Amino acid sequence: MEPIRVLLVDDEPKVLRGLLMRLGLEADICVVGEAADGATAVDLAGLLSPDVVLMDVNLPVIDGISATRELAARVPQAAVVILSLHDDRATIERALAAGAVAFMGKQQMDGDLLGAIRMAAEKVKGGALGKTTEALGKITDQTERITRKEQE
């Protein structure tokens, strides 16, 4: 299975480095590029064809929500996961309305981030990941039936 291709977008170099280091530990995730502003993110997404774009909200040139809207129009195969310190209801609603598939507060990035990336990639790829999820669901159903029979 091909790794999930991720584009990182944040204007804080420390955040970019931290994300790059953390995602580098995952065998199924490959960071294909980095951008420090929304305009560069849109351009790079067109060139690099990422599966997932991790996007900050507060960015120079074009903010993350406007960049998400542009990505939805210009690179619809890329799923956007918004990362922000501002996780108020209005910001979340604006991000989702712009086309983001998920919104994460930067405070909750630890374990939830990997799940959000994988979920976003599954929505985009559908094919192999969707089939894997379907197969896992069938295996889980079969295991539950066997366990119930053993208990009887």
C-alpha positions in Angstrom: 0.0 0.0 0.0 1.3 3.5 -0.9 1.9 5.9 2.0 -0.4 8.8 2.7 1.1 11.9 1.0 0.9 14.9 3.4 1.6 18.6 2.8 2.3 20.6 5.9 1.2 24.2 6.1 2.1 26.4 9.1 4.0 29.7 9.4 5.7 28.7 12.6 9.0 26.9 11.8 9.0 25.0 15.1 5.5 23.6 14.4 6.6 22.5 11.0 9.7 20.8 12.4 7.7 19.1 15.1 5.1 17.8 12.7 7.8 16.7 10.3 9.6 14.8 13.0 6.4 13.2 14.4 4.9 12.2 11.0 8.4 10.8 10.0 7.9 8.1 12.6 4.9 6.7 10.8 5.5 4.1 8.1 2.2 4.8 6.3 2.7 8.6 6.1 5.1 10.6 3.9 5.5 14.3 4.1 5.8 15.5 0.5 6.1 19.3 1.1 6.0 22.2 3.5 4.5 25.7 3.1 4.6 28.8 5.4 1.6 30.6 3.8 -1.7 29.8 2.1 -0.8 30.9 -1.4 2.3 28.6 -1.4 0.2 25.8 0.0 -2.3 26.0 -2.9 0.5 26.1 -5.5 2.4 23.2 -3.9 -0.7 21.1 -3.6 -1.3 21.5 -7.3 2.3 20.4 -8.0 2.7 17.6 -5.4 -0.8 16.1 -5.4 -0.9 15.3 -1.6 -3.7 13.1 -0.2 -3.9 15.3 2.9 -3.1 18.9 3.6 -2.5 19.8 7.3 -3.4 23.6 7.3 -3.0 26.2 10.0 -5.8 28.9 10.1 -3.6 32.0 10.7 -1.3 32.2 7.8 0.2 35.1 5.9 -0.7 36.0 2.2 -3.8 33.8 2.2 -5.3 32.6 5.5 -5.9 28.9 6.0 -9.6 29.0 5.5 -9.4 30.9 2.2 -6.6 28.5 1.1 -8.8 25.6 2.0 -11.6 27.0 -0.2 -9.2 27.4 -3.1 -7.9 23.9 -2.6 -11.4 22.5 -2.7 -11.8 24.1 -6.1 -8.4 23.6 -7.6 -7.1 20.4 -6.0 -10.3 18.6 -4.9 -8.5 15.2 -4.5 -6.6 16.7 -1.5 -8.4 16.5 1.9 -7.7 19.4 4.2 -7.3 18.9 8.0 -7.3 22.3 9.7 -4.9 22.8 12.7 -5.5 25.8 14.9 -5.0 27.3 18.3 -8.4 29.0 17.7 -10.9 26.2 18.1 -14.0 28.3 18.7 -17.3 27.3 17.1 -17.2 30.1 14.5 -13.7 29.1 13.3 -14.6 25.4 13.1 -17.8 26.2 11.1 -15.9 28.4 8.7 -13.2 25.8 8.1 -15.7 23.0 7.5 -17.8 25.2 5.2 -14.7 26.0 3.2 -14.2 22.3 2.6 -12.0 21.0 5.4 -12.8 17.4 6.3 -11.6 17.7 9.9 -10.6 20.4 12.4 -8.1 19.9 15.2 -7.1 22.2 18.0 -3.3 22.3 18.2 -3.7 21.4 21.9 -5.1 17.9 20.9 -2.6 17.0 18.2 -0.9 14.1 20.0 -2.9 10.9 19.3 -5.8 12.5 17.5 -3.7 13.9 14.7 -2.7 10.6 13.2 -6.3 9.4 13.3 -7.4 12.6 11.5 -4.8 12.2 8.8 -5.7 8.5 8.2 -9.4 9.3 8.2 -8.9 12.2 5.7 -6.8 10.0 3.5 -9.4 7.2 3.6 -12.1 9.7 2.4 -9.8 10.8 -0.5 -8.4 7.4 -1.5 -11.5 5.4 -0.8 -10.1 2.5 -2.9 -7.4 0.6 -1.1 -8.0 2.2 2.3 -11.8 1.8 2.0 -11.4 -1.9 1.1 -9.0 -2.4 4.0 -11.6 -0.8 6.4 -14.3 -2.9 4.9 -12.2 -6.1 5.3 -11.4 -5.2 8.9 -15.1 -4.7 9.6 -15.9 -8.1 8.2 -13.1 -9.7 10.3 -14.4 -8.0 13.4 -17.9 -9.2 12.7 -16.7 -12.8 12.2 -14.6 -12.7 15.4 -17.6 -11.4 17.4 -19.8 -14.2 16.0 -17.2 -16.9 16.9 -16.7 -15.4 20.4 -20.5 -15.5 21.0 -20.7 -19.1 19.8 -17.9 -20.1 22.1 -19.6 -18.4 25.0 -22.8 -20.4 24.4 
